[in-house]
Amino acid sequence: MRSAKEPAAPRPVRIPTGWADRLGGFHKEVGFRVDPAETRDGHCVVGGRVEARHLNVNGVVHGGVYATILDTAMGGAVVTMLDPDETTATTSLYVEFLRPARESQTLKARGEVVRRGRHLAFVEGNLFDGDGTRLSQAHGTWYIWSASDPTWRQEQRARPGQATARRKRS
């Protein structure tokens, strides 16, 4: 039995129709949105306009904004390919910054799943300005798990302070 202070295990959740319109939290705060009209199986587009809050001390868009937009588009592309009992999380993200963006520019990130396996998805992403100039490119890996995956069963995970027992291999 789980103690009151122990967080719940991650639970797979199927993203319902219209998921892109209902994203909240961090995604909402950044000010860039998933474009449902351009998002389909294995592809996701995220766009928005650069505001003063997105700029670094040099007056150009902060690299973390590029990474966030790309991570959202690329992760969104994976989400479009999930089965109803699956969920996903970024395990690696490599971003190359090619050109700067400035305030008032429109940015659009496109994420595309290159290969989806049972537990891993390999994804590419590109960030463009309103003129279609590529500002950044990225690639990454997303881990995929489901409720039926024994790796994520609560009783198999060690709690803090407990030793982990090695499983015998047959």
C-alpha positions as CSV (number, residue, x, y, z in Angstrom):
1,M,0.0,0.0,0.0
2,R,1.2,3.5,-0.9
3,S,1.8,6.0,1.8
4,A,0.0,9.4,1.7
5,K,3.3,11.2,0.9
6,E,4.4,8.9,-1.9
7,P,3.4,10.2,-5.4
8,A,1.2,8.0,-7.6
9,A,2.8,5.9,-10.3
10,P,2.7,7.4,-13.8
11,R,-0.6,6.3,-15.4
12,P,-1.0,6.1,-19.2
13,V,-3.6,8.4,-20.4
14,R,-5.1,8.5,-23.9
15,I,-5.2,12.1,-25.2
16,P,-8.8,12.8,-26.2
17,T,-9.9,14.4,-29.4
18,G,-9.2,18.1,-29.2
19,W,-6.2,17.6,-26.8
20,A,-4.2,20.4,-28.4
21,D,-6.8,23.0,-27.5
22,R,-6.8,22.0,-23.8
23,L,-3.1,21.9,-23.0
24,G,-2.5,23.9,-19.9
25,G,0.3,24.6,-17.4
26,F,3.7,25.2,-18.9
27,H,2.6,24.9,-22.5
28,K,-0.1,27.6,-21.9
29,E,2.4,29.9,-20.2
30,V,4.9,29.8,-23.0
31,G,2.3,31.2,-25.4
32,F,2.8,28.9,-28.3
33,R,0.0,26.5,-29.4
34,V,-0.5,23.2,-31.2
35,D,-2.1,23.8,-34.6
36,P,-4.8,21.0,-34.8
37,A,-5.3,21.7,-38.5
38,E,-1.7,20.7,-39.3
39,T,-1.4,17.9,-36.7
40,R,-2.0,14.3,-37.8
41,D,-0.6,10.8,-37.3
42,G,3.2,11.2,-36.7
43,H,3.2,15.0,-37.3
44,C,2.6,18.0,-35.1
45,V,2.9,21.7,-35.7
46,V,3.3,24.3,-32.9
47,G,3.2,28.0,-33.6
48,G,3.1,31.5,-32.1
49,R,4.4,35.0,-32.1
50,V,7.6,36.1,-30.2
51,E,6.9,38.5,-27.3
52,A,9.4,40.4,-25.2
53,R,9.2,37.7,-22.5
54,H,10.7,35.2,-24.9
55,L,13.9,37.3,-25.4
56,N,17.3,36.8,-23.7
57,V,19.7,39.6,-22.6
58,N,20.9,40.0,-26.2
59,G,17.4,40.8,-27.5
60,V,16.9,37.6,-29.4
61,V,14.7,34.6,-28.5
62,H,16.1,32.5,-25.6
63,G,17.4,29.1,-26.6
64,G,15.1,27.5,-24.0
65,V,12.1,28.8,-26.0
66,Y,13.4,27.1,-29.1
67,A,13.8,23.9,-27.2
68,T,10.4,24.1,-25.6
69,I,8.6,24.7,-28.9
70,L,10.5,21.9,-30.6
71,D,9.9,19.5,-27.6
72,T,6.2,20.3,-27.8
73,A,5.9,19.7,-31.5
74,M,8.0,16.6,-31.5
75,G,6.3,15.1,-28.4
76,G,2.9,16.0,-29.9
77,A,3.9,14.0,-33.1
78,V,4.5,11.0,-30.8
79,V,1.2,11.5,-29.0
80,T,-0.7,11.3,-32.3
81,M,0.6,7.7,-32.7
82,L,-0.2,6.4,-29.2
83,D,-2.6,3.5,-28.5
84,P,-5.4,4.3,-26.0
85,D,-3.5,2.9,-23.0
86,E,-0.1,4.4,-23.8
87,T,1.7,7.6,-22.7
88,T,5.1,9.1,-23.6
89,A,7.9,11.2,-22.2
90,T,11.0,12.8,-23.7
91,T,14.2,10.9,-22.9
92,S,16.6,12.9,-25.0
93,L,16.4,16.1,-27.0
94,Y,19.3,17.6,-29.1
95,V,18.7,21.1,-30.5
96,E,20.9,23.0,-32.9
97,F,20.5,26.7,-33.1
98,L,21.0,28.0,-36.6
99,R,19.7,31.6,-36.6
100,P,18.2,34.0,-34.1
101,A,14.6,35.1,-33.9
102,R,13.4,38.5,-32.7
103,E,10.4,40.1,-31.1
104,S,7.2,40.1,-33.2
105,Q,8.4,37.3,-35.5
106,T,6.0,34.3,-36.1
107,L,7.6,30.9,-35.3
108,K,6.4,27.5,-36.4
109,A,7.8,24.2,-35.3
110,R,7.2,20.9,-37.1
111,G,7.7,17.6,-35.4
112,E,7.8,14.3,-37.3
113,V,8.1,10.8,-36.0
114,V,10.9,9.0,-38.0
115,R,10.4,5.6,-36.4
116,R,8.1,4.4,-33.7
117,G,8.9,1.1,-32.0
118,R,7.2,-0.6,-29.0
119,H,8.9,1.5,-26.4
120,L,10.9,4.2,-28.3
121,A,10.0,6.8,-30.9
122,F,12.7,8.7,-32.8
123,V,11.6,12.1,-33.8
124,E,12.9,15.1,-35.9
125,G,11.9,18.7,-35.6
126,N,12.5,22.0,-37.3
127,L,11.7,25.5,-36.3
128,F,10.9,28.1,-39.0
129,D,10.2,31.9,-39.0
130,G,7.2,33.4,-40.8
131,D,9.2,33.6,-44.1
132,G,10.0,29.8,-44.0
133,T,13.7,30.3,-42.9
134,R,14.9,27.4,-40.7
135,L,16.0,28.8,-37.4
136,S,16.7,25.5,-35.5
137,Q,16.7,21.8,-36.0
138,A,16.4,19.0,-33.5
139,H,16.2,15.3,-33.0
140,G,15.2,13.3,-30.0
141,T,13.9,10.1,-28.4
142,W,10.6,9.5,-26.6
143,Y,9.9,6.6,-24.3
144,I,6.5,4.9,-24.6
145,W,4.8,2.8,-22.0
146,S,1.4,1.4,-21.3
147,A,-0.7,0.2,-18.4
148,S,0.1,-3.4,-19.3
149,D,3.9,-2.8,-19.2
150,P,5.2,-4.7,-16.2
151,T,8.1,-2.2,-16.0
152,W,5.8,0.3,-14.5
153,R,3.9,-1.8,-11.9
154,Q,4.0,-0.1,-8.5
155,E,5.1,-3.2,-6.6
156,Q,8.2,-3.7,-8.8
157,R,9.7,-0.3,-8.0
158,A,11.9,0.1,-5.0
159,R,10.9,2.8,-2.5
160,P,13.5,5.3,-1.3
161,G,15.7,3.7,1.3
162,Q,14.9,0.1,0.1
163,A,17.5,-2.1,-1.5
164,T,16.6,-3.5,-4.9
165,A,16.7,-7.2,-5.4
166,R,18.1,-8.6,-8.6
167,R,15.7,-10.6,-10.7
168,K,16.8,-14.1,-11.7
169,R,17.2,-14.6,-15.4
170,S,15.9,-17.8,-16.8
